[in-house]
Amino acid sequence: MKIYLDGKYLDESKAKISVFDHGLLYGDGVFEGIRAYNGRVFKLKEHIERLFYSAKSILLTIPISPAI
């Protein structure tokens, strides 16, 4: 299994986070469930907008562009 962490894909055995990670210590995080029908993501633009809005509300910077 590959894990995407800090802009890189890593083997699961090499994917590590700090014990001081704010999400781990305080449970900070955002979640956006996305569905696909017939191989196409349903309302992708709206999902991405909601994800970035949720992150902003807890002062979490997403280190990639929301460009679709």
All heavy atoms as a GROMACS GRO file, in nm:
protein
  548
    1MET      N    1   0.084  -0.117   0.000
    1MET     CA    2   0.000   0.000   0.000
    1MET      C    3   0.089   0.124   0.000
    1MET      O    4   0.192   0.127   0.066
    1MET     CB    5  -0.090   0.001   0.123
    1MET     CG    6  -0.179   0.124   0.128
    1MET     SD    7  -0.282   0.137   0.276
    1MET     CE    8  -0.390  -0.002   0.253
    2LYS      N    9   0.047   0.226  -0.073
    2LYS     CA   10   0.118   0.353  -0.077
    2LYS      C   11   0.041   0.456   0.003
    2LYS      O   12  -0.082   0.458   0.004
    2LYS     CB   13   0.135   0.405  -0.221
    2LYS     CG   14   0.222   0.315  -0.307
    2LYS     CD   15   0.365   0.322  -0.261
    2LYS     CE   16   0.453   0.239  -0.355
    2LYS     NZ   17   0.589   0.234  -0.310
    3ILE      N   18   0.113   0.542   0.071
    3ILE     CA   19   0.056   0.648   0.153
    3ILE      C   20   0.106   0.782   0.099
    3ILE      O   21   0.225   0.797   0.072
    3ILE     CB   22   0.101   0.634   0.301
    3ILE    CG1   23   0.075   0.494   0.355
    3ILE    CG2   24   0.040   0.743   0.387
    3ILE    CD1   25  -0.068   0.454   0.361
    4TYR      N   26   0.014   0.878   0.083
    4TYR     CA   27   0.053   1.013   0.038
    4TYR      C   28   0.073   1.098   0.162
    4TYR      O   29  -0.018   1.120   0.240
    4TYR     CB   30  -0.057   1.072  -0.051
    4TYR     CG   31  -0.018   1.204  -0.112
    4TYR    CD1   32   0.067   1.209  -0.221
    4TYR    CD2   33  -0.069   1.323  -0.062
    4TYR    CE1   34   0.102   1.330  -0.279
    4TYR    CE2   35  -0.033   1.444  -0.120
    4TYR     CZ   36   0.052   1.447  -0.227
    4TYR     OH   37   0.086   1.567  -0.284
    5LEU      N   38   0.197   1.143   0.184
    5LEU     CA   39   0.232   1.218   0.303
    5LEU      C   40   0.331   1.327   0.268
    5LEU      O   41   0.437   1.299   0.210
    5LEU     CB   42   0.292   1.124   0.409
    5LEU     CG   43   0.333   1.184   0.542
    5LEU    CD1   44   0.212   1.238   0.617
    5LEU    CD2   45   0.406   1.081   0.627
    6ASP      N   46   0.296   1.450   0.299
    6ASP     CA   47   0.384   1.565   0.273
    6ASP      C   48   0.431   1.572   0.129
    6ASP      O   49   0.549   1.597   0.101
    6ASP     CB   50   0.504   1.562   0.368
    6ASP     CG   51   0.465   1.584   0.513
    6ASP    OD1   52   0.362   1.650   0.537
    6ASP    OD2   53   0.536   1.535   0.603
    7GLY      N   54   0.340   1.548   0.036
    7GLY     CA   55   0.371   1.564  -0.106
    7GLY      C   56   0.444   1.448  -0.170
    7GLY      O   57   0.487   1.457  -0.284
    8LYS      N   58   0.455   1.335  -0.098
    8LYS     CA   59   0.526   1.219  -0.153
    8LYS      C   60   0.444   1.092  -0.129
    8LYS      O   61   0.373   1.081  -0.030
    8LYS     CB   62   0.662   1.201  -0.084
    8LYS     CG   63   0.757   1.316  -0.103
    8LYS     CD   64   0.883   1.291  -0.023
    8LYS     CE   65   0.966   1.419  -0.021
    8LYS     NZ   66   1.062   1.419   0.086
    9TYR      N   67   0.458   0.997  -0.220
    9TYR     CA   68   0.399   0.864  -0.200
    9TYR      C   69   0.504   0.776  -0.134
    9TYR      O   70   0.616   0.764  -0.182
    9TYR     CB   71   0.355   0.803  -0.333
    9TYR     CG   72   0.231   0.869  -0.388
    9TYR    CD1   73   0.239   0.967  -0.485
    9TYR    CD2   74   0.105   0.833  -0.341
    9TYR    CE1   75   0.125   1.029  -0.535
    9TYR    CE2   76  -0.010   0.894  -0.390
    9TYR     CZ   77   0.001   0.991  -0.487
    9TYR     OH   78  -0.112   1.051  -0.534
   10LEU      N   79   0.468   0.715  -0.023
   10LEU     CA   80   0.561   0.632   0.053
   10LEU      C   81   0.503   0.492   0.073
   10LEU      O   82   0.381   0.474   0.074
   10LEU     CB   83   0.585   0.693   0.192
   10LEU     CG   84   0.634   0.836   0.200
   10LEU    CD1   85   0.628   0.885   0.344
   10LEU    CD2   86   0.774   0.846   0.145
   11ASP      N   87   0.591   0.394   0.095
   11ASP     CA   88   0.545   0.263   0.137
   11ASP      C   89   0.484   0.280   0.276
   11ASP      O   90   0.531   0.362   0.356
   11ASP     CB   91   0.661   0.164   0.144
   11ASP     CG   92   0.712   0.126   0.006
   11ASP    OD1   93   0.632   0.121  -0.089
   11ASP    OD2   94   0.834   0.104  -0.006
   12GLU      N   95   0.383   0.202   0.307
   12GLU     CA   96   0.315   0.218   0.436
   12GLU      C   97   0.410   0.205   0.554
   12GLU      O   98   0.392   0.272   0.656
   12GLU     CB   99   0.198   0.122   0.449
   12GLU     CG  100   0.237  -0.024   0.448
   12GLU     CD  101   0.114  -0.114   0.461
   12GLU    OE1  102   0.043  -0.105   0.561
   12GLU    OE2  103   0.092  -0.194   0.369
   13SER      N  104   0.515   0.125   0.542
   13SER     CA  105   0.609   0.107   0.653
   13SER      C  106   0.693   0.232   0.679
   13SER      O  107   0.749   0.249   0.786
   13SER     CB  108   0.702  -0.011   0.626
   13SER     OG  109   0.781   0.015   0.511
   14LYS      N  110   0.701   0.322   0.581
   14LYS     CA  111   0.780   0.444   0.594
   14LYS      C  112   0.696   0.567   0.625
   14LYS      O  113   0.749   0.675   0.646
   14LYS     CB  114   0.862   0.469   0.467
   14LYS     CG  115   0.967   0.362   0.446
   14LYS     CD  116   1.050   0.392   0.325
   14LYS     CE  117   1.153   0.281   0.307
   14LYS     NZ  118   1.238   0.304   0.193
   15ALA      N  119   0.565   0.552   0.628
   15ALA     CA  120   0.475   0.664   0.655
   15ALA      C  121   0.467   0.686   0.806
   15ALA      O  122   0.414   0.603   0.879
   15ALA     CB  123   0.337   0.637   0.596
   16LYS      N  124   0.522   0.797   0.851
   16LYS     CA  125   0.525   0.828   0.994
   16LYS      C  126   0.479   0.971   1.015
   16LYS      O  127   0.501   1.058   0.932
   16LYS     CB  128   0.668   0.817   1.049
   16LYS     CG  129   0.740   0.688   1.015
   16LYS     CD  130   0.693   0.575   1.101
   16LYS     CE  131   0.780   0.454   1.078
   16LYS     NZ  132   0.714   0.336   1.045
   17ILE      N  133   0.413   0.996   1.128
   17ILE     CA  134   0.380   1.132   1.167
   17ILE      C  135   0.438   1.158   1.305
   17ILE      O  136   0.459   1.065   1.384
   17ILE     CB  137   0.228   1.159   1.168
   17ILE    CG1  138   0.156   1.071   1.270
   17ILE    CG2  139   0.168   1.143   1.030
   17ILE    CD1  140   0.013   1.111   1.295
   18SER      N  141   0.462   1.283   1.335
   18SER     CA  142   0.517   1.323   1.463
   18SER      C  143   0.414   1.302   1.574
   18SER      O  144   0.293   1.321   1.553
   18SER     CB  145   0.556   1.470   1.458
   18SER     OG  146   0.587   1.518   1.588
   19VAL      N  147   0.462   1.268   1.692
   19VAL     CA  148   0.372   1.258   1.807
   19VAL      C  149   0.321   1.396   1.847
   19VAL      O  150   0.227   1.407   1.926
   19VAL     CB  151   0.439   1.189   1.928
   19VAL    CG1  152   0.471   1.045   1.896
   19VAL    CG2  153   0.562   1.265   1.973
   20PHE      N  154   0.379   1.502   1.791
   20PHE     CA  155   0.336   1.639   1.819
   20PHE      C  156   0.243   1.692   1.710
   20PHE      O  157   0.207   1.809   1.711
   20PHE     CB  158   0.458   1.731   1.833
   20PHE     CG  159   0.549   1.689   1.945
   20PHE    CD1  160   0.673   1.634   1.918
   20PHE    CD2  161   0.509   1.703   2.077
   20PHE    CE1  162   0.756   1.594   2.022
   20PHE    CE2  163   0.591   1.664   2.181
   20PHE     CZ  164   0.716   1.609   2.154
   21ASP      N  165   0.201   1.608   1.616
   21ASP     CA  166   0.111   1.649   1.510
   21ASP      C  167  -0.020   1.699   1.571
   21ASP      O  168  -0.081   1.632   1.656
   21ASP     CB  169   0.084   1.531   1.416
   21ASP     CG  170  -0.009   1.568   1.304
   21ASP    OD1  171   0.039   1.624   1.205
   21ASP    OD2  172  -0.131   1.542   1.318
   22HIS      N  173  -0.064   1.818   1.531
   22HIS     CA  174  -0.182   1.880   1.590
   22HIS      C  175  -0.308   1.795   1.569
   22HIS      O  176  -0.394   1.786   1.658
   22HIS     CB  177  -0.202   2.020   1.530
   22HIS     CG  178  -0.265   2.116   1.626
   22HIS    ND1  179  -0.401   2.135   1.632
   22HIS    CD2  180  -0.210   2.196   1.720
   22HIS    CE1  181  -0.428   2.225   1.726
   22HIS    NE2  182  -0.313   2.263   1.781
   23GLY      N  183  -0.318   1.733   1.452
   23GLY     CA  184  -0.434   1.647   1.427
   23GLY      C  185  -0.436   1.527   1.520
   23GLY      O  186  -0.543   1.483   1.565
   24LEU      N  187  -0.321   1.473   1.550
   24LEU     CA  188  -0.312   1.359   1.641
   24LEU      C  189  -0.341   1.402   1.785
   24LEU      O  190  -0.417   1.337   1.857
   24LEU     CB  191  -0.172   1.297   1.632
   24LEU     CG  192  -0.144   1.178   1.723
   24LEU    CD1  193  -0.231   1.059   1.684
   24LEU    CD2  194   0.002   1.140   1.719
   25LEU      N  195  -0.283   1.514   1.828
   25LEU     CA  196  -0.299   1.559   1.965
   25LEU      C  197  -0.439   1.612   1.996
   25LEU      O  198  -0.493   1.588   2.103
   25LEU     CB  199  -0.196   1.669   1.997
   25LEU     CG  200  -0.051   1.624   2.006
   25LEU    CD1  201   0.040   1.745   2.021
   25LEU    CD2  202  -0.031   1.527   2.120
   26TYR      N  203  -0.496   1.686   1.901
   26TYR     CA  204  -0.621   1.755   1.929
   26TYR      C  205  -0.739   1.709   1.842
   26TYR      O  206  -0.849   1.760   1.857
   26TYR     CB  207  -0.602   1.906   1.912
   26TYR     CG  208  -0.497   1.959   2.006
   26TYR    CD1  209  -0.369   1.986   1.961
   26TYR    CD2  210  -0.526   1.977   2.141
   26TYR    CE1  211  -0.272   2.033   2.047
   26TYR    CE2  212  -0.429   2.024   2.228
   26TYR     CZ  213  -0.302   2.051   2.181
   26TYR     OH  214  -0.206   2.096   2.267
   27GLY      N  215  -0.715   1.617   1.752
   27GLY     CA  216  -0.822   1.566   1.668
   27GLY      C  217  -0.864   1.662   1.558
   27GLY      O  218  -0.973   1.649   1.503
   28ASP      N  219  -0.778   1.760   1.528
   28ASP     CA  220  -0.809   1.854   1.418
   28ASP      C  221  -0.808   1.780   1.286
   28ASP      O  222  -0.722   1.696   1.261
   28ASP     CB  223  -0.704   1.965   1.410
   28ASP     CG  224  -0.713   2.063   1.524
   28ASP    OD1  225  -0.814   2.061   1.596
   28ASP    OD2  226  -0.619   2.141   1.541
   29GLY      N  227  -0.902   1.813   1.202
   29GLY     CA  228  -0.905   1.753   1.070
   29GLY      C  229  -1.034   1.787   0.998
   29GLY      O  230  -1.127   1.839   1.058
   30VAL      N  231  -1.034   1.760   0.872
   30VAL     CA  232  -1.154   1.778   0.791
   30VAL      C  233  -1.176   1.651   0.710
   30VAL      O  234  -1.082   1.576   0.682
   30VAL     CB  235  -1.146   1.902   0.698
   30VAL    CG1  236  -1.138   2.029   0.779
   30VAL    CG2  237  -1.028   1.894   0.604
   31PHE      N  238  -1.301   1.627   0.676
   31PHE     CA  239  -1.335   1.507   0.600
   31PHE      C  240  -1.439   1.546   0.496
   31PHE      O  241  -1.530   1.622   0.525
   31PHE     CB  242  -1.393   1.401   0.694
   31PHE     CG  243  -1.446   1.281   0.622
   31PHE    CD1  244  -1.361   1.181   0.580
   31PHE    CD2  245  -1.581   1.270   0.593
   31PHE    CE1  246  -1.410   1.069   0.513
   31PHE    CE2  247  -1.631   1.160   0.526
   31PHE     CZ  248  -1.545   1.060   0.486
   32GLU      N  249  -1.422   1.496   0.379
   32GLU     CA  250  -1.519   1.520   0.272
   32GLU      C  251  -1.539   1.389   0.197
   32GLU      O  252  -1.446   1.336   0.136
   32GLU     CB  253  -1.469   1.630   0.178
   32GLU     CG  254  -1.561   1.662   0.064
   32GLU     CD  255  -1.694   1.725   0.108
   32GLU    OE1  256  -1.702   1.784   0.214
   32GLU    OE2  257  -1.791   1.712   0.030
   33GLY      N  258  -1.657   1.333   0.208
   33GLY     CA  259  -1.688   1.209   0.136
   33GLY      C  260  -1.723   1.239  -0.008
   33GLY      O  261  -1.801   1.330  -0.035
   34ILE      N  262  -1.663   1.168  -0.100
   34ILE     CA  263  -1.685   1.193  -0.242
   34ILE      C  264  -1.733   1.064  -0.309
   34ILE      O  265  -1.674   0.959  -0.290
   34ILE     CB  266  -1.556   1.243  -0.311
   34ILE    CG1  267  -1.513   1.377  -0.249
   34ILE    CG2  268  -1.575   1.257  -0.461
   34ILE    CD1  269  -1.384   1.432  -0.305
   35ARG      N  270  -1.840   1.075  -0.385
   35ARG     CA  271  -1.894   0.959  -0.456
   35ARG      C  272  -1.864   0.969  -0.605
   35ARG      O  273  -1.854   1.078  -0.660
   35ARG     CB  274  -2.044   0.950  -0.438
   35ARG     CG  275  -2.084   0.913  -0.299
   35ARG     CD  276  -2.234   0.893  -0.293
   35ARG     NE  277  -2.272   0.850  -0.162
   35ARG     CZ  278  -2.309   0.727  -0.133
   35ARG    NH1  279  -2.315   0.636  -0.227
   35ARG    NH2  280  -2.343   0.694  -0.010
   36ALA      N  281  -1.855   0.854  -0.666
   36ALA     CA  282  -1.838   0.848  -0.811
   36ALA      C  283  -1.946   0.756  -0.868
   36ALA      O  284  -1.982   0.655  -0.808
   36ALA     CB  285  -1.700   0.794  -0.847
   37TYR      N  286  -2.000   0.796  -0.981
   37TYR     CA  287  -2.100   0.718  -1.052
   37TYR      C  288  -2.053   0.698  -1.195
   37TYR      O  289  -2.014   0.794  -1.260
   37TYR     CB  290  -2.237   0.790  -1.052
   37TYR     CG  291  -2.293   0.811  -0.913
   37TYR    CD1  292  -2.281   0.935  -0.850
   37TYR    CD2  293  -2.357   0.708  -0.845
   37TYR    CE1  294  -2.332   0.955  -0.723
   37TYR    CE2  295  -2.408   0.728  -0.718
   37TYR     CZ  296  -2.395   0.851  -0.658
   37TYR     OH  297  -2.446   0.870  -0.532
   38ASN      N  298  -2.052   0.574  -1.239
   38ASN     CA  299  -2.008   0.541  -1.375
   38ASN      C  300  -1.870   0.599  -1.405
   38ASN      O  301  -1.845   0.650  -1.513
   38ASN     CB  302  -2.110   0.590  -1.478
   38ASN     CG  303  -2.245   0.525  -1.460
   38ASN    OD1  304  -2.253   0.405  -1.433
   38ASN    ND2  305  -2.351   0.602  -1.473
   39GLY      N  306  -1.781   0.594  -1.305
   39GLY     CA  307  -1.643   0.640  -1.325
   39GLY      C  308  -1.624   0.791  -1.320
   39GLY      O  309  -1.516   0.840  -1.349
   40ARG      N  310  -1.728   0.865  -1.283
   40ARG     CA  311  -1.718   1.012  -1.276
   40ARG      C  312  -1.753   1.059  -1.136
   40ARG      O  313  -1.854   1.017  -1.080
   40ARG     CB  314  -1.812   1.076  -1.377
   40ARG     CG  315  -1.776   1.036  -1.521
   40ARG     CD  316  -1.834   1.128  -1.617
   40ARG     NE  317  -1.799   1.265  -1.580
   40ARG     CZ  318  -1.773   1.360  -1.666
   40ARG    NH1  319  -1.780   1.336  -1.793
   40ARG    NH2  320  -1.744   1.482  -1.625
   41VAL      N  321  -1.670   1.149  -1.082
   41VAL     CA  322  -1.695   1.203  -0.949
   41VAL      C  323  -1.817   1.295  -0.955
   41VAL      O  324  -1.827   1.381  -1.042
   41VAL     CB  325  -1.572   1.279  -0.895
   41VAL    CG1  326  -1.604   1.343  -0.761
   41VAL    CG2  327  -1.455   1.183  -0.881
   42PHE      N  328  -1.909   1.277  -0.860
   42PHE     CA  329  -2.032   1.355  -0.854
   42PHE      C  330  -2.004   1.487  -0.783
   42PHE      O  331  -1.960   1.489  -0.668
   42PHE     CB  332  -2.138   1.275  -0.780
   42PHE     CG  333  -2.271   1.344  -0.767
   42PHE    CD1  334  -2.352   1.363  -0.878
   42PHE    CD2  335  -2.315   1.388  -0.644
   42PHE    CE1  336  -2.475   1.425  -0.867
   42PHE    CE2  337  -2.438   1.451  -0.631
   42PHE     CZ  338  -2.517   1.469  -0.743
   43LYS      N  339  -2.029   1.599  -0.852
   43LYS     CA  340  -2.014   1.734  -0.796
   43LYS      C  341  -1.874   1.757  -0.737
   43LYS      O  342  -1.860   1.806  -0.624
   43LYS     CB  343  -2.122   1.764  -0.696
   43LYS     CG  344  -2.261   1.767  -0.758
   43LYS     CD  345  -2.361   1.834  -0.668
   43LYS     CE  346  -2.493   1.847  -0.744
   43LYS     NZ  347  -2.584   1.938  -0.678
   44LEU      N  348  -1.770   1.725  -0.813
   44LEU     CA  349  -1.632   1.739  -0.767
   44LEU      C  350  -1.602   1.882  -0.723
   44LEU      O  351  -1.543   1.904  -0.618
   44LEU     CB  352  -1.534   1.694  -0.874
   44LEU     CG  353  -1.386   1.708  -0.838
   44LEU    CD1  354  -1.352   1.626  -0.714
   44LEU    CD2  355  -1.299   1.666  -0.956
   45LYS      N  356  -1.640   1.980  -0.804
   45LYS     CA  357  -1.610   2.120  -0.772
   45LYS      C  358  -1.666   2.157  -0.635
   45LYS      O  359  -1.598   2.218  -0.552
   45LYS     CB  360  -1.668   2.212  -0.880
   45LYS     CG  361  -1.642   2.359  -0.857
   45LYS     CD  362  -1.697   2.441  -0.975
   45LYS     CE  363  -1.670   2.588  -0.958
   45LYS     NZ  364  -1.766   2.656  -0.870
   46GLU      N  365  -1.789   2.120  -0.607
   46GLU     CA  366  -1.852   2.150  -0.479
   46GLU      C  367  -1.782   2.081  -0.364
   46GLU      O  368  -1.766   2.138  -0.256
   46GLU     CB  369  -2.001   2.112  -0.482
   46GLU     CG  370  -2.086   2.201  -0.570
   46GLU     CD  371  -2.089   2.159  -0.717
   46GLU    OE1  372  -2.009   2.073  -0.759
   46GLU    OE2  373  -2.173   2.213  -0.791
   47HIS      N  374  -1.738   1.956  -0.385
   47HIS     CA  375  -1.666   1.883  -0.282
   47HIS      C  376  -1.534   1.952  -0.248
   47HIS      O  377  -1.501   1.969  -0.130
   47HIS     CB  378  -1.637   1.739  -0.327
   47HIS     CG  379  -1.754   1.648  -0.318
   47HIS    ND1  380  -1.812   1.612  -0.198
   47HIS    CD2  381  -1.826   1.585  -0.414
   47HIS    CE1  382  -1.913   1.529  -0.221
   47HIS    NE2  383  -1.923   1.512  -0.352
   48ILE      N  384  -1.460   1.990  -0.351
   48ILE     CA  385  -1.330   2.056  -0.329
   48ILE      C  386  -1.350   2.189  -0.258
   48ILE      O  387  -1.277   2.222  -0.163
   48ILE     CB  388  -1.256   2.075  -0.463
   48ILE    CG1  389  -1.228   1.940  -0.531
   48ILE    CG2  390  -1.127   2.153  -0.443
   48ILE    CD1  391  -1.143   1.844  -0.452
   49GLU      N  392  -1.448   2.266  -0.300
   49GLU     CA  393  -1.476   2.395  -0.234
   49GLU      C  394  -1.509   2.374  -0.086
   49GLU      O  395  -1.460   2.446   0.000
   49GLU     CB  396  -1.592   2.466  -0.303
   49GLU     CG  397  -1.557   2.524  -0.438
   49GLU     CD  398  -1.677   2.580  -0.512
   49GLU    OE1  399  -1.793   2.563  -0.465
   49GLU    OE2  400  -1.656   2.640  -0.619
   50ARG      N  401  -1.592   2.276  -0.057
   50ARG     CA  402  -1.632   2.248   0.081
   50ARG      C  403  -1.512   2.203   0.164
   50ARG      O  404  -1.498   2.242   0.281
   50ARG     CB  405  -1.743   2.142   0.082
   50ARG     CG  406  -1.837   2.152   0.195
   50ARG     CD  407  -1.963   2.068   0.182
   50ARG     NE  408  -1.959   1.952   0.096
   50ARG     CZ  409  -2.026   1.941  -0.019
   50ARG    NH1  410  -2.103   2.038  -0.062
   50ARG    NH2  411  -2.017   1.832  -0.090
   51LEU      N  412  -1.427   2.120   0.106
   51LEU     CA  413  -1.307   2.073   0.176
   51LEU      C  414  -1.217   2.189   0.214
   51LEU      O  415  -1.172   2.200   0.329
   51LEU     CB  416  -1.231   1.973   0.087
   51LEU     CG  417  -1.101   1.920   0.146
   51LEU    CD1  418  -1.130   1.829   0.264
   51LEU    CD2  419  -1.022   1.847   0.039
   52PHE      N  420  -1.190   2.279   0.120
   52PHE     CA  421  -1.103   2.393   0.147
   52PHE      C  422  -1.168   2.491   0.246
   52PHE      O  423  -1.100   2.548   0.331
   52PHE     CB  424  -1.061   2.462   0.017
   52PHE     CG  425  -0.940   2.398  -0.045
   52PHE    CD1  426  -0.953   2.280  -0.118
   52PHE    CD2  427  -0.815   2.453  -0.031
   52PHE    CE1  428  -0.842   2.219  -0.174
   52PHE    CE2  429  -0.703   2.393  -0.086
   52PHE     CZ  430  -0.716   2.276  -0.158
   53TYR      N  431  -1.299   2.509   0.236
   53TYR     CA  432  -1.370   2.596   0.329
   53TYR      C  433  -1.363   2.539   0.472
   53TYR      O  434  -1.338   2.612   0.568
   53TYR     CB  435  -1.516   2.611   0.285
   53TYR     CG  436  -1.597   2.701   0.375
   53TYR    CD1  437  -1.584   2.839   0.367
   53TYR    CD2  438  -1.686   2.648   0.467
   53TYR    CE1  439  -1.658   2.922   0.451
   53TYR    CE2  440  -1.759   2.729   0.551
   53TYR     CZ  441  -1.745   2.866   0.542
   53TYR     OH  442  -1.817   2.948   0.625
   54SER      N  443  -1.381   2.408   0.485
   54SER     CA  444  -1.373   2.343   0.616
   54SER      C  445  -1.233   2.356   0.675
   54SER      O  446  -1.217   2.385   0.794
   54SER     CB  447  -1.410   2.196   0.605
   54SER     OG  448  -1.544   2.181   0.566
   55ALA      N  449  -1.132   2.336   0.592
   55ALA     CA  450  -0.994   2.348   0.638
   55ALA      C  451  -0.966   2.491   0.686
   55ALA      O  452  -0.905   2.512   0.792
   55ALA     CB  453  -0.897   2.310   0.527
   56LYS      N  454  -1.012   2.588   0.610
   56LYS     CA  455  -0.992   2.728   0.647
   56LYS      C  456  -1.057   2.760   0.781
   56LYS      O  457  -1.002   2.836   0.862
   56LYS     CB  458  -1.047   2.820   0.537
   56LYS     CG  459  -1.022   2.965   0.562
   56LYS     CD  460  -1.076   3.050   0.447
   56LYS     CE  461  -1.052   3.197   0.475
   56LYS     NZ  462  -1.104   3.281   0.368
   57SER      N  463  -1.172   2.701   0.808
   57SER     CA  464  -1.244   2.731   0.932
   57SER      C  465  -1.169   2.686   1.056
   57SER      O  466  -1.191   2.740   1.165
   57SER     CB  467  -1.384   2.670   0.929
   57SER     OG  468  -1.378   2.531   0.944
   58ILE      N  469  -1.077   2.588   1.044
   58ILE     CA  470  -0.996   2.546   1.158
   58ILE      C  471  -0.851   2.588   1.141
   58ILE      O  472  -0.761   2.537   1.208
   58ILE     CB  473  -1.007   2.394   1.185
   58ILE    CG1  474  -0.951   2.311   1.070
   58ILE    CG2  475  -1.148   2.353   1.219
   58ILE    CD1  476  -0.930   2.164   1.105
   59LEU      N  477  -0.828   2.685   1.050
   59LEU     CA  478  -0.695   2.741   1.025
   59LEU      C  479  -0.596   2.635   0.977
   59LEU      O  480  -0.478   2.640   1.009
   59LEU     CB  481  -0.642   2.812   1.149
   59LEU     CG  482  -0.732   2.920   1.207
   59LEU    CD1  483  -0.674   2.977   1.336
   59LEU    CD2  484  -0.759   3.030   1.108
   60LEU      N  485  -0.644   2.539   0.900
   60LEU     CA  486  -0.561   2.434   0.843
   60LEU      C  487  -0.529   2.470   0.698
   60LEU      O  488  -0.619   2.494   0.618
   60LEU     CB  489  -0.635   2.300   0.847
   60LEU     CG  490  -0.565   2.180   0.785
   60LEU    CD1  491  -0.442   2.143   0.868
   60LEU    CD2  492  -0.661   2.062   0.779
   61THR      N  493  -0.401   2.476   0.666
   61THR     CA  494  -0.358   2.506   0.530
   61THR      C  495  -0.340   2.376   0.453
   61THR      O  496  -0.264   2.289   0.495
   61THR     CB  497  -0.225   2.584   0.530
   61THR    OG1  498  -0.243   2.705   0.604
   61THR    CG2  499  -0.182   2.617   0.389
   62ILE      N  500  -0.411   2.363   0.342
   62ILE     CA  501  -0.393   2.247   0.256
   62ILE      C  502  -0.280   2.282   0.158
   62ILE      O  503  -0.289   2.380   0.086
   62ILE     CB  504  -0.523   2.214   0.180
   62ILE    CG1  505  -0.634   2.179   0.280
   62ILE    CG2  506  -0.500   2.099   0.081
   62ILE    CD1  507  -0.768   2.150   0.218
   63PRO      N  508  -0.173   2.203   0.157
   63PRO     CA  509  -0.053   2.242   0.082
   63PRO      C  510  -0.059   2.215  -0.069
   63PRO      O  511   0.046   2.205  -0.133
   63PRO     CB  512   0.057   2.159   0.148
   63PRO     CG  513  -0.013   2.035   0.193
   63PRO     CD  514  -0.151   2.082   0.235
   64ILE      N  515  -0.177   2.203  -0.124
   64ILE     CA  516  -0.191   2.187  -0.268
   64ILE      C  517  -0.302   2.280  -0.316
   64ILE      O  518  -0.383   2.328  -0.237
   64ILE     CB  519  -0.221   2.041  -0.310
   64ILE    CG1  520  -0.350   1.992  -0.244
   64ILE    CG2  521  -0.105   1.949  -0.278
   64ILE    CD1  522  -0.394   1.854  -0.290
   65SER      N  523  -0.306   2.303  -0.445
   65SER     CA  524  -0.405   2.392  -0.504
   65SER      C  525  -0.541   2.322  -0.516
   65SER      O  526  -0.546   2.203  -0.543
   65SER     CB  527  -0.357   2.433  -0.643
   65SER     OG  528  -0.461   2.493  -0.716
   66PRO      N  529  -0.650   2.400  -0.501
   66PRO     CA  530  -0.781   2.338  -0.520
   66PRO      C  531  -0.819   2.327  -0.669
   66PRO      O  532  -0.928   2.282  -0.700
   66PRO     CB  533  -0.875   2.438  -0.450
   66PRO     CG  534  -0.805   2.568  -0.459
   66PRO     CD  535  -0.658   2.536  -0.452
   67ALA      N  536  -0.728   2.363  -0.759
   67ALA     CA  537  -0.758   2.358  -0.903
   67ALA      C  538  -0.798   2.217  -0.944
   67ALA      O  539  -0.736   2.119  -0.906
   67ALA     CB  540  -0.638   2.404  -0.983
   68ILE      N  541  -0.904   2.211  -1.022
   68ILE     CA  542  -0.955   2.082  -1.070
   68ILE      C  543  -0.909   2.061  -1.212
   68ILE      O  544  -0.918   2.146  -1.295
   68ILE     CB  545  -1.109   2.077  -1.060
   68ILE    CG1  546  -1.150   2.094  -0.915
   68ILE    CG2  547  -1.163   1.950  -1.119
   68ILE    CD1  548  -1.300   2.113  -0.896
   0.00000   0.00000   0.00000
